[in-house]
Amino acid sequence: MKIAIHNRPGSFSDRWIEYCKEKKIEYKLVNCYDSNIVRQIDDCNALMWHHHHTNYKDVLFAKQLLFSLQQAGKKVFPDFNTTWHFDDKVGQKYLLESIGAPIVPSYVFYSKKEALKWINNTTFPKVFKLRGGAGSSNVQLVKTKERAKKIIKKAFGKGFSQYNKWGSLKERIRKVKKGKGNYIDILKGIGRFVFPLEFARMNGREKGYVYFQDFIENEGYDVRVVVINNKAVAVKRLIRENDFRASGSGNLIFENENIDKRYIELAFKLAKTLKTQSSAFDFIQDLSSNIYIVEMSYGFPMLNFLDGASGYWSSDLKWHEEKFNLQVWMVESVF
């Protein structure tokens, strides 16, 4: 086995390379942005690429390249089942509904007329989301029909920037107040009003559809479960202060083996049904203890599940109290 790795410092590739060196697994570094990338990996059995949703080049072709190589018989990470729905909440809605997963009731409209008709017959609050974005970016709590109308008109008018400048600035200020940032971060956030991110400039505005989910009243947290190679790690994420969003809050609680096993069991079931190599499932529980899946991703922050988790679950729902490396499990998944 010889693995081609697209090296992006600060990404999963750091640990993939470290593990290959440690275990003497043959690998070579490649540049997936090169036009001759297919020829570059002629002598390799697999390609691993931690492509990112905020890199416009990755968004343009990462999934297509990986699937093409998979069709040619090479092993890839992430493969088609794992990544086609990455950073696409609308795609995930259709996927999860089609397999009967307990997804939070979700609604998408491709015409202004149908969307406006719907809000006259639904209840509020609702949660508005763009199809892309992580860490609760591009997510709003819509409390009234009047606010929903404004959102719908914008969605079918000038649309939404894929980078929420105000939301990003508020988040930077929140982190500084929590001691998790500095005032330079705030200045950078202010600078984004004049110099937008390359991703936002190159990808244009989101419009022509509108997507809502029901607001699920809960106890102030969600649960993320990551399943890789028949192993699972879980963490509770508390919501931000005076907010309803947990994703990206940084307020983590590791209950380890004491976490509600229903989350673990459901995550393994979904991963098996969807045939994914790596899945991070975000779950929420309502006040009647019903569990819903909010969304999913193949990736996640590098350190979240290494700092506080003391072990992992195997697919037979047994707890293993031992150190682990999620990126190592990814490399093992291509063998």
C-alpha positions in Angstrom: 0.0 0.0 0.0 1.3 3.4 -1.0 -0.7 6.4 0.0 -0.8 9.8 -1.7 -1.4 12.6 0.8 -2.3 16.2 -0.1 -0.4 18.1 2.6 -2.2 21.1 4.1 -0.4 22.2 7.3 -2.8 22.5 10.2 -5.1 19.9 8.8 -5.6 16.2 9.2 -2.7 15.6 6.9 -0.2 16.5 9.7 -1.2 13.4 11.7 -1.6 11.2 8.6 2.0 11.9 7.7 3.2 11.5 11.3 1.5 8.1 11.5 2.8 6.9 8.2 6.3 7.8 9.3 5.9 6.1 12.6 4.5 2.8 11.1 6.7 2.9 8.1 3.8 3.1 5.7 4.9 4.1 2.2 3.5 7.5 1.2 4.2 10.5 -0.9 3.1 14.1 -0.8 1.1 15.4 -3.8 -0.6 18.6 -4.8 -4.2 18.1 -5.7 -4.4 21.5 -7.2 -1.9 20.5 -10.0 -3.5 19.8 -13.4 -1.6 16.5 -13.6 -2.7 15.2 -10.2 -4.1 12.0 -11.7 -0.7 11.2 -13.2 1.0 12.1 -9.9 -0.7 9.3 -8.1 -0.2 6.6 -10.8 2.1 4.7 -8.4 -0.2 5.0 -5.4 -3.1 2.8 -4.2 -4.9 5.6 -2.3 -5.3 9.4 -2.0 -6.1 11.2 1.2 -7.2 14.8 1.1 -8.7 16.8 4.0 -10.5 19.3 1.7 -12.1 22.2 3.4 -15.5 24.0 3.0 -14.0 27.5 3.2 -11.4 27.0 0.5 -13.1 28.0 -2.8 -10.7 25.8 -4.8 -11.6 22.7 -2.7 -15.3 23.4 -3.1 -14.8 23.6 -6.9 -13.4 20.2 -7.5 -12.4 18.1 -4.4 -15.4 15.8 -4.5 -15.2 15.3 -8.2 -11.6 14.4 -8.1 -12.0 12.0 -5.3 -15.0 10.3 -6.8 -13.2 10.0 -10.2 -10.3 8.3 -8.6 -12.6 6.0 -6.6 -14.3 5.0 -9.9 -10.9 4.2 -11.3 -10.4 1.7 -8.5 -8.2 3.7 -6.1 -9.0 4.0 -2.4 -9.7 7.5 -1.3 -10.4 9.4 1.8 -13.0 10.8 2.1 -14.9 8.6 -0.4 -18.1 9.4 -2.2 -20.5 8.1 0.5 -18.6 10.1 3.1 -18.2 13.4 1.4 -20.8 14.1 -1.3 -23.1 15.8 1.2 -20.3 17.7 3.0 -21.2 21.3 3.9 -24.6 20.8 2.1 -27.4 20.9 4.6 -30.1 20.7 1.9 -28.4 17.5 0.5 -28.3 16.1 4.0 -32.0 16.7 4.4 -32.9 14.6 1.4 -30.3 11.9 2.4 -31.5 11.6 6.0 -35.2 11.7 5.1 -34.7 9.0 2.5 -33.2 6.5 5.1 -35.8 7.3 7.7 -33.3 9.0 10.1 -34.9 11.1 12.9 -33.8 14.4 11.3 -35.1 17.7 12.8 -38.1 18.5 10.6 -36.7 20.5 7.7 -38.1 22.5 4.8 -36.6 23.8 1.6 -38.2 25.9 -1.1 -37.1 26.9 -4.6 -39.7 29.5 -5.3 -40.5 32.7 -3.4 -44.2 32.1 -3.8 -44.2 28.6 -2.3 -42.0 29.8 0.6 -44.3 32.7 1.4 -47.3 30.4 1.3 -45.7 28.0 3.7 -44.9 30.6 6.4 -48.6 31.6 6.5 -49.4 28.1 7.6 -46.5 27.2 9.9 -45.5 28.0 13.5 -42.6 29.9 14.8 -39.8 30.0 15.9 -37.9 28.4 13.1 -34.2 28.1 12.4 -32.9 29.6 9.1 -29.7 28.1 7.6 -27.7 28.5 4.4 -26.8 25.2 2.9 -23.1 25.7 3.8 -21.2 26.9 6.8 -19.8 25.4 10.0 -19.6 26.4 13.6 -23.1 27.9 13.5 -22.2 30.5 10.9 -25.1 31.3 8.6 -27.6 30.2 11.2 -30.4 32.4 12.6 -33.3 31.9 15.0 -36.4 33.3 13.2 -39.1 34.2 15.8 -41.8 35.7 13.7 -43.5 35.5 10.3 -42.4 39.0 9.5 -38.8 38.1 9.9 -39.2 35.0 7.8 -40.7 37.1 5.0 -37.7 39.4 5.0 -35.4 36.4 4.8 -37.4 34.8 2.0 -37.4 38.1 0.0 -33.6 38.4 0.4 -33.1 34.7 -0.5 -34.9 35.2 -3.8 -33.4 38.7 -4.3 -29.9 39.8 -3.7 -29.1 36.7 -1.7 -26.7 36.1 1.2 -23.0 36.4 1.4 -21.4 33.0 2.3 -19.4 34.9 4.9 -21.4 36.5 7.7 -19.3 39.5 8.6 -21.5 40.7 11.5 -21.8 37.2 12.9 -18.1 36.6 12.6 -17.3 39.9 14.4 -19.7 39.1 17.2 -18.2 35.7 17.6 -14.7 37.2 17.8 -15.8 39.6 20.5 -17.5 36.7 22.4 -14.3 34.7 22.4 -12.2 37.7 23.6 -14.6 38.1 26.5 -14.2 34.4 27.3 -10.4 34.8 27.2 -10.1 32.6 24.1 -8.9 35.4 21.7 -7.3 38.8 21.6 -8.1 42.3 20.3 -6.2 41.6 17.1 -8.8 39.0 16.3 -11.5 41.7 16.7 -9.5 44.1 14.4 -9.3 41.3 11.8 -13.1 40.9 12.0 -13.6 44.6 11.4 -11.2 44.4 8.5 -13.5 41.8 6.8 -16.0 44.5 6.2 -13.5 46.2 3.8 -11.6 43.1 2.7 -13.9 40.1 2.5 -12.6 36.6 2.6 -11.4 35.1 -0.7 -13.9 32.3 -0.3 -16.8 34.8 -0.2 -15.5 36.8 -3.2 -14.9 33.8 -5.4 -18.1 31.9 -4.6 -20.6 34.7 -4.9 -23.9 35.0 -3.0 -26.3 32.2 -1.9 -29.7 32.7 -3.4 -32.6 30.9 -5.3 -33.6 28.7 -2.3 -34.5 29.1 1.3 -34.0 26.4 4.1 -35.6 26.2 7.5 -35.6 23.7 10.4 -38.0 23.4 13.3 -36.6 24.9 16.5 -36.3 22.0 19.0 -36.6 23.2 22.6 -34.0 21.5 24.6 -31.8 21.6 27.8 -29.1 23.9 26.3 -26.7 21.5 24.6 -26.3 19.2 21.6 -24.2 16.0 21.3 -21.6 15.4 18.6 -20.7 11.8 17.9 -17.8 11.0 15.5 -17.8 7.5 14.0 -14.6 6.3 12.2 -13.7 2.8 11.4 -16.3 1.2 13.7 -15.2 3.4 16.7 -17.0 6.4 18.2 -16.1 9.4 20.3 -18.8 11.7 21.8 -19.0 15.1 23.5 -21.7 17.4 24.8 -21.5 21.0 23.5 -23.2 23.7 25.6 -24.9 26.6 23.9 -23.4 30.1 23.9 -24.6 32.5 26.6 -27.9 34.2 25.6 -28.0 32.1 22.4 -29.5 28.9 21.1 -26.5 27.6 19.1 -24.0 25.0 20.4 -21.9 24.3 17.4 -18.7 26.3 17.6 -19.3 27.4 21.2 -16.2 25.7 22.5 -18.1 24.8 25.7 -17.4 21.1 25.9 -18.4 18.4 28.4 -16.9 14.9 28.1 -19.1 12.5 29.9 -17.2 9.6 28.3 -18.7 6.2 29.2 -21.5 7.9 31.1 -23.1 9.6 28.1 -26.5 8.4 27.0 -25.8 5.3 24.9 -28.7 6.1 22.6 -26.6 8.7 20.9 -23.8 6.2 20.3 -26.1 3.5 19.1 -27.9 5.8 16.6 -24.6 7.2 15.3 -23.3 3.7 14.6 -26.6 2.8 12.9 -26.4 5.9 10.7 -22.8 5.4 9.8 -23.4 1.7 8.8 -26.5 2.6 6.7 -24.7 5.5 4.9 -21.5 3.5 4.5 -19.3 6.4 5.6 -15.6 6.3 6.5 -15.9 9.2 8.9 -19.0 11.0 10.1 -19.5 13.7 12.8 -23.2 13.6 13.7 -24.8 16.5 15.6 -27.7 15.4 17.8 -30.2 17.3 19.9 -32.7 16.0 22.5 -36.1 17.6 23.0 -37.8 18.1 26.4 -39.5 14.7 26.0 -36.2 12.9 25.5 -36.6 12.3 21.8 -33.3 12.4 19.9 -33.0 14.1 16.5 -30.1 14.5 14.1 -29.5 18.2 13.1 -26.7 17.7 10.5 -23.5 15.8 9.8 -20.0 16.3 8.4 -17.0 14.2 7.5 -14.6 16.6 9.3 -14.3 18.4 12.6 -11.9 20.6 14.6 -8.5 19.0 15.1 -8.4 19.0 18.9 -12.0 18.9 20.2 -12.0 15.2 20.7 -8.5 14.8 22.0 -8.4 17.2 24.9 -11.1 15.7 27.1 -12.2 12.3 25.8 -10.6 9.5 27.8 -11.6 6.7 25.5 -14.0 5.6 22.8 -16.9 3.2 22.0 -16.6 0.2 19.7 -19.5 -0.8 17.5 -20.7 -3.4 20.1 -21.3 -0.4 22.4 -18.4 -1.4 24.7 -16.4 1.4 26.3 -12.6 1.4 25.8 -10.7 3.6 28.3 -7.5 4.3 26.3 -5.8 7.0 24.2 -6.7 7.3 20.6 -6.0 9.4 17.5 -9.0 10.0 15.1 -6.7 10.7 12.2 -4.9 7.4 12.7 -8.3 5.7 12.3 -8.8 7.5 9.0 -5.5 6.1 7.6 -6.5 2.6 8.8 -9.8 3.0 7.0 -8.2 3.0 3.6 -6.4 -0.3 4.1 
